[in-house]
Amino acid sequence: MPADTMTEMILGFSVIMGVLVVYILTLAARIRRAQAKDEFSSENQSES
């Protein structure tokens, strides 16, 4: 009879998915921050 490892599989899958979600959220925040910084610097260059 094989061992019942369903709970470990679900736990591992949850950890992997959690890490992916955190990574995607931080990536979106970094992109948004970079776009705002780029917009700010292009506004400053057009005034000069």
PDB file of N, CA, C and O in Angstrom:
ATOM      1  N   MET A   1       0.851  -1.187   0.000  1.00  0.00           N
ATOM      2  CA  MET A   1       0.000   0.000   0.000  1.00  0.00           C
ATOM      3  C   MET A   1       0.893   1.245   0.000  1.00  0.00           C
ATOM      4  O   MET A   1       1.745   1.395   0.875  1.00  0.00           O
ATOM      5  N   PRO A   2       0.702   2.131  -0.970  1.00  0.00           N
ATOM      6  CA  PRO A   2       1.527   3.337  -1.039  1.00  0.00           C
ATOM      7  C   PRO A   2       1.197   4.321   0.083  1.00  0.00           C
ATOM      8  O   PRO A   2       0.092   4.326   0.625  1.00  0.00           O
ATOM      9  N   ALA A   3       2.173   5.141   0.412  1.00  0.00           N
ATOM     10  CA  ALA A   3       1.975   6.136   1.466  1.00  0.00           C
ATOM     11  C   ALA A   3       1.044   7.248   0.973  1.00  0.00           C
ATOM     12  O   ALA A   3       1.048   7.609  -0.204  1.00  0.00           O
ATOM     13  N   ASP A   4       0.255   7.774   1.897  1.00  0.00           N
ATOM     14  CA  ASP A   4      -0.669   8.857   1.565  1.00  0.00           C
ATOM     15  C   ASP A   4       0.061  10.189   1.753  1.00  0.00           C
ATOM     16  O   ASP A   4       0.277  10.630   2.882  1.00  0.00           O
ATOM     17  N   THR A   5       0.435  10.818   0.652  1.00  0.00           N
ATOM     18  CA  THR A   5       1.194  12.077   0.718  1.00  0.00           C
ATOM     19  C   THR A   5       0.423  13.231   0.090  1.00  0.00           C
ATOM     20  O   THR A   5       1.021  14.215  -0.346  1.00  0.00           O
ATOM     21  N   MET A   6      -0.882  13.117   0.043  1.00  0.00           N
ATOM     22  CA  MET A   6      -1.699  14.154  -0.580  1.00  0.00           C
ATOM     23  C   MET A   6      -1.567  15.486   0.156  1.00  0.00           C
ATOM     24  O   MET A   6      -1.484  16.530  -0.491  1.00  0.00           O
ATOM     25  N   THR A   7      -1.545  15.478   1.483  1.00  0.00           N
ATOM     26  CA  THR A   7      -1.447  16.743   2.226  1.00  0.00           C
ATOM     27  C   THR A   7      -0.100  17.423   1.974  1.00  0.00           C
ATOM     28  O   THR A   7      -0.045  18.647   1.854  1.00  0.00           O
ATOM     29  N   GLU A   8       0.975  16.655   1.894  1.00  0.00           N
ATOM     30  CA  GLU A   8       2.288  17.235   1.607  1.00  0.00           C
ATOM     31  C   GLU A   8       2.330  17.826   0.205  1.00  0.00           C
ATOM     32  O   GLU A   8       2.934  18.876  -0.016  1.00  0.00           O
ATOM     33  N   MET A   9       1.690  17.151  -0.737  1.00  0.00           N
ATOM     34  CA  MET A   9       1.648  17.663  -2.101  1.00  0.00           C
ATOM     35  C   MET A   9       0.879  18.980  -2.147  1.00  0.00           C
ATOM     36  O   MET A   9       1.328  19.931  -2.786  1.00  0.00           O
ATOM     37  N   ILE A  10      -0.251  19.049  -1.492  1.00  0.00           N
ATOM     38  CA  ILE A  10      -1.055  20.271  -1.468  1.00  0.00           C
ATOM     39  C   ILE A  10      -0.285  21.395  -0.780  1.00  0.00           C
ATOM     40  O   ILE A  10      -0.310  22.536  -1.242  1.00  0.00           O
ATOM     41  N   LEU A  11       0.393  21.083   0.315  1.00  0.00           N
ATOM     42  CA  LEU A  11       1.179  22.084   1.029  1.00  0.00           C
ATOM     43  C   LEU A  11       2.318  22.606   0.144  1.00  0.00           C
ATOM     44  O   LEU A  11       2.539  23.815   0.074  1.00  0.00           O
ATOM     45  N   GLY A  12       3.020  21.730  -0.510  1.00  0.00           N
ATOM     46  CA  GLY A  12       4.107  22.147  -1.395  1.00  0.00           C
ATOM     47  C   GLY A  12       3.607  22.981  -2.554  1.00  0.00           C
ATOM     48  O   GLY A  12       4.230  23.980  -2.914  1.00  0.00           O
ATOM     49  N   PHE A  13       2.500  22.587  -3.141  1.00  0.00           N
ATOM     50  CA  PHE A  13       1.904  23.342  -4.235  1.00  0.00           C
ATOM     51  C   PHE A  13       1.481  24.725  -3.760  1.00  0.00           C
ATOM     52  O   PHE A  13       1.654  25.709  -4.479  1.00  0.00           O
ATOM     53  N   SER A  14       0.928  24.806  -2.556  1.00  0.00           N
ATOM     54  CA  SER A  14       0.513  26.089  -2.002  1.00  0.00           C
ATOM     55  C   SER A  14       1.710  27.011  -1.781  1.00  0.00           C
ATOM     56  O   SER A  14       1.631  28.209  -2.052  1.00  0.00           O
ATOM     57  N   VAL A  15       2.806  26.459  -1.296  1.00  0.00           N
ATOM     58  CA  VAL A  15       4.011  27.261  -1.076  1.00  0.00           C
ATOM     59  C   VAL A  15       4.539  27.788  -2.413  1.00  0.00           C
ATOM     60  O   VAL A  15       4.872  28.967  -2.528  1.00  0.00           O
ATOM     61  N   ILE A  16       4.615  26.928  -3.407  1.00  0.00           N
ATOM     62  CA  ILE A  16       5.104  27.341  -4.720  1.00  0.00           C
ATOM     63  C   ILE A  16       4.198  28.421  -5.312  1.00  0.00           C
ATOM     64  O   ILE A  16       4.696  29.423  -5.827  1.00  0.00           O
ATOM     65  N   MET A  17       2.909  28.239  -5.250  1.00  0.00           N
ATOM     66  CA  MET A  17       1.986  29.231  -5.785  1.00  0.00           C
ATOM     67  C   MET A  17       2.072  30.538  -5.014  1.00  0.00           C
ATOM     68  O   MET A  17       1.976  31.611  -5.610  1.00  0.00           O
ATOM     69  N   GLY A  18       2.249  30.471  -3.697  1.00  0.00           N
ATOM     70  CA  GLY A  18       2.402  31.680  -2.885  1.00  0.00           C
ATOM     71  C   GLY A  18       3.632  32.460  -3.276  1.00  0.00           C
ATOM     72  O   GLY A  18       3.581  33.686  -3.376  1.00  0.00           O
ATOM     73  N   VAL A  19       4.746  31.770  -3.500  1.00  0.00           N
ATOM     74  CA  VAL A  19       5.978  32.430  -3.914  1.00  0.00           C
ATOM     75  C   VAL A  19       5.785  33.086  -5.277  1.00  0.00           C
ATOM     76  O   VAL A  19       6.234  34.212  -5.489  1.00  0.00           O
ATOM     77  N   LEU A  20       5.131  32.402  -6.192  1.00  0.00           N
ATOM     78  CA  LEU A  20       4.872  32.976  -7.519  1.00  0.00           C
ATOM     79  C   LEU A  20       3.996  34.220  -7.437  1.00  0.00           C
ATOM     80  O   LEU A  20       4.250  35.197  -8.142  1.00  0.00           O
ATOM     81  N   VAL A  21       2.982  34.201  -6.600  1.00  0.00           N
ATOM     82  CA  VAL A  21       2.097  35.358  -6.459  1.00  0.00           C
ATOM     83  C   VAL A  21       2.868  36.548  -5.894  1.00  0.00           C
ATOM     84  O   VAL A  21       2.725  37.671  -6.379  1.00  0.00           O
ATOM     85  N   VAL A  22       3.684  36.302  -4.869  1.00  0.00           N
ATOM     86  CA  VAL A  22       4.484  37.382  -4.285  1.00  0.00           C
ATOM     87  C   VAL A  22       5.441  37.943  -5.328  1.00  0.00           C
ATOM     88  O   VAL A  22       5.605  39.160  -5.424  1.00  0.00           O
ATOM     89  N   TYR A  23       6.072  37.078  -6.105  1.00  0.00           N
ATOM     90  CA  TYR A  23       6.995  37.531  -7.145  1.00  0.00           C
ATOM     91  C   TYR A  23       6.281  38.391  -8.180  1.00  0.00           C
ATOM     92  O   TYR A  23       6.802  39.432  -8.580  1.00  0.00           O
ATOM     93  N   ILE A  24       5.105  37.975  -8.617  1.00  0.00           N
ATOM     94  CA  ILE A  24       4.355  38.727  -9.622  1.00  0.00           C
ATOM     95  C   ILE A  24       3.928  40.085  -9.064  1.00  0.00           C
ATOM     96  O   ILE A  24       3.976  41.086  -9.779  1.00  0.00           O
ATOM     97  N   LEU A  25       3.513  40.132  -7.805  1.00  0.00           N
ATOM     98  CA  LEU A  25       3.121  41.404  -7.201  1.00  0.00           C
ATOM     99  C   LEU A  25       4.299  42.357  -7.086  1.00  0.00           C
ATOM    100  O   LEU A  25       4.158  43.546  -7.371  1.00  0.00           O
ATOM    101  N   THR A  26       5.463  41.855  -6.672  1.00  0.00           N
ATOM    102  CA  THR A  26       6.631  42.728  -6.565  1.00  0.00           C
ATOM    103  C   THR A  26       7.102  43.170  -7.956  1.00  0.00           C
ATOM    104  O   THR A  26       7.564  44.298  -8.129  1.00  0.00           O
ATOM    105  N   LEU A  27       6.985  42.292  -8.929  1.00  0.00           N
ATOM    106  CA  LEU A  27       7.353  42.651 -10.297  1.00  0.00           C
ATOM    107  C   LEU A  27       6.447  43.767 -10.819  1.00  0.00           C
ATOM    108  O   LEU A  27       6.929  44.711 -11.445  1.00  0.00           O
ATOM    109  N   ALA A  28       5.157  43.669 -10.570  1.00  0.00           N
ATOM    110  CA  ALA A  28       4.218  44.708 -11.005  1.00  0.00           C
ATOM    111  C   ALA A  28       4.527  46.029 -10.303  1.00  0.00           C
ATOM    112  O   ALA A  28       4.465  47.089 -10.926  1.00  0.00           O
ATOM    113  N   ALA A  29       4.855  45.976  -9.023  1.00  0.00           N
ATOM    114  CA  ALA A  29       5.178  47.203  -8.291  1.00  0.00           C
ATOM    115  C   ALA A  29       6.456  47.834  -8.827  1.00  0.00           C
ATOM    116  O   ALA A  29       6.539  49.056  -8.957  1.00  0.00           O
ATOM    117  N   ARG A  30       7.456  47.009  -9.140  1.00  0.00           N
ATOM    118  CA  ARG A  30       8.710  47.552  -9.676  1.00  0.00           C
ATOM    119  C   ARG A  30       8.503  48.171 -11.059  1.00  0.00           C
ATOM    120  O   ARG A  30       9.094  49.207 -11.363  1.00  0.00           O
ATOM    121  N   ILE A  31       7.676  47.553 -11.896  1.00  0.00           N
ATOM    122  CA  ILE A  31       7.396  48.099 -13.228  1.00  0.00           C
ATOM    123  C   ILE A  31       6.673  49.436 -13.095  1.00  0.00           C
ATOM    124  O   ILE A  31       7.005  50.397 -13.789  1.00  0.00           O
ATOM    125  N   ARG A  32       5.694  49.496 -12.212  1.00  0.00           N
ATOM    126  CA  ARG A  32       4.936  50.735 -12.011  1.00  0.00           C
ATOM    127  C   ARG A  32       5.856  51.848 -11.506  1.00  0.00           C
ATOM    128  O   ARG A  32       5.759  52.990 -11.953  1.00  0.00           O
ATOM    129  N   ARG A  33       6.754  51.506 -10.567  1.00  0.00           N
ATOM    130  CA  ARG A  33       7.685  52.499 -10.036  1.00  0.00           C
ATOM    131  C   ARG A  33       8.648  52.978 -11.115  1.00  0.00           C
ATOM    132  O   ARG A  33       8.963  54.166 -11.185  1.00  0.00           O
ATOM    133  N   ALA A  34       9.118  52.060 -11.958  1.00  0.00           N
ATOM    134  CA  ALA A  34      10.044  52.432 -13.033  1.00  0.00           C
ATOM    135  C   ALA A  34       9.352  53.317 -14.058  1.00  0.00           C
ATOM    136  O   ALA A  34       9.958  54.263 -14.560  1.00  0.00           O
ATOM    137  N   GLN A  35       8.099  53.032 -14.375  1.00  0.00           N
ATOM    138  CA  GLN A  35       7.368  53.860 -15.330  1.00  0.00           C
ATOM    139  C   GLN A  35       7.150  55.262 -14.782  1.00  0.00           C
ATOM    140  O   GLN A  35       7.256  56.240 -15.522  1.00  0.00           O
ATOM    141  N   ALA A  36       6.846  55.371 -13.489  1.00  0.00           N
ATOM    142  CA  ALA A  36       6.655  56.686 -12.884  1.00  0.00           C
ATOM    143  C   ALA A  36       7.965  57.462 -12.872  1.00  0.00           C
ATOM    144  O   ALA A  36       7.978  58.667 -13.122  1.00  0.00           O
ATOM    145  N   LYS A  37       9.058  56.780 -12.585  1.00  0.00           N
ATOM    146  CA  LYS A  37      10.362  57.432 -12.571  1.00  0.00           C
ATOM    147  C   LYS A  37      10.736  57.904 -13.982  1.00  0.00           C
ATOM    148  O   LYS A  37      11.273  59.000 -14.148  1.00  0.00           O
ATOM    149  N   ASP A  38      10.456  57.088 -14.986  1.00  0.00           N
ATOM    150  CA  ASP A  38      10.745  57.451 -16.369  1.00  0.00           C
ATOM    151  C   ASP A  38       9.908  58.658 -16.797  1.00  0.00           C
ATOM    152  O   ASP A  38      10.410  59.566 -17.460  1.00  0.00           O
ATOM    153  N   GLU A  39       8.642  58.660 -16.415  1.00  0.00           N
ATOM    154  CA  GLU A  39       7.765  59.767 -16.752  1.00  0.00           C
ATOM    155  C   GLU A  39       8.248  61.054 -16.084  1.00  0.00           C
ATOM    156  O   GLU A  39       8.246  62.119 -16.702  1.00  0.00           O
ATOM    157  N   PHE A  40       8.658  60.952 -14.827  1.00  0.00           N
ATOM    158  CA  PHE A  40       9.152  62.114 -14.093  1.00  0.00           C
ATOM    159  C   PHE A  40      10.421  62.657 -14.740  1.00  0.00           C
ATOM    160  O   PHE A  40      10.564  63.871 -14.882  1.00  0.00           O
ATOM    161  N   SER A  41      11.336  61.793 -15.129  1.00  0.00           N
ATOM    162  CA  SER A  41      12.593  62.266 -15.715  1.00  0.00           C
ATOM    163  C   SER A  41      12.373  62.837 -17.111  1.00  0.00           C
ATOM    164  O   SER A  41      13.076  63.769 -17.501  1.00  0.00           O
ATOM    165  N   SER A  42      11.427  62.311 -17.872  1.00  0.00           N
ATOM    166  CA  SER A  42      11.159  62.874 -19.198  1.00  0.00           C
ATOM    167  C   SER A  42      10.483  64.236 -19.080  1.00  0.00           C
ATOM    168  O   SER A  42      10.693  65.094 -19.938  1.00  0.00           O
ATOM    169  N   GLU A  43       9.671  64.461 -18.031  1.00  0.00           N
ATOM    170  CA  GLU A  43       9.074  65.773 -17.805  1.00  0.00           C
ATOM    171  C   GLU A  43      10.150  66.788 -17.448  1.00  0.00           C
ATOM    172  O   GLU A  43      10.100  67.931 -17.902  1.00  0.00           O
ATOM    173  N   ASN A  44      11.113  66.381 -16.647  1.00  0.00           N
ATOM    174  CA  ASN A  44      12.190  67.300 -16.257  1.00  0.00           C
ATOM    175  C   ASN A  44      13.057  67.664 -17.448  1.00  0.00           C
ATOM    176  O   ASN A  44      13.511  68.805 -17.536  1.00  0.00           O
ATOM    177  N   GLN A  45      13.304  66.744 -18.364  1.00  0.00           N
ATOM    178  CA  GLN A  45      14.135  67.027 -19.518  1.00  0.00           C
ATOM    179  C   GLN A  45      13.439  67.967 -20.495  1.00  0.00           C
ATOM    180  O   GLN A  45      14.098  68.778 -21.146  1.00  0.00           O
ATOM    181  N   SER A  46      12.135  67.871 -20.605  1.00  0.00           N
ATOM    182  CA  SER A  46      11.421  68.745 -21.534  1.00  0.00           C
ATOM    183  C   SER A  46      11.364  70.177 -21.008  1.00  0.00           C
ATOM    184  O   SER A  46      11.249  71.108 -21.806  1.00  0.00           O
ATOM    185  N   GLU A  47      11.441  70.386 -19.687  1.00  0.00           N
ATOM    186  CA  GLU A  47      11.443  71.723 -19.114  1.00  0.00           C
ATOM    187  C   GLU A  47      12.787  72.404 -19.290  1.00  0.00           C
ATOM    188  O   GLU A  47      12.843  73.632 -19.367  1.00  0.00           O
ATOM    189  N   SER A  48      13.862  71.650 -19.356  1.00  0.00           N
ATOM    190  CA  SER A  48      15.214  72.225 -19.439  1.00  0.00           C
ATOM    191  C   SER A  48      15.511  72.808 -20.801  1.00  0.00           C
ATOM    192  O   SER A  48      16.605  73.326 -21.025  1.00  0.00           O
TER     193      SER A  48
END
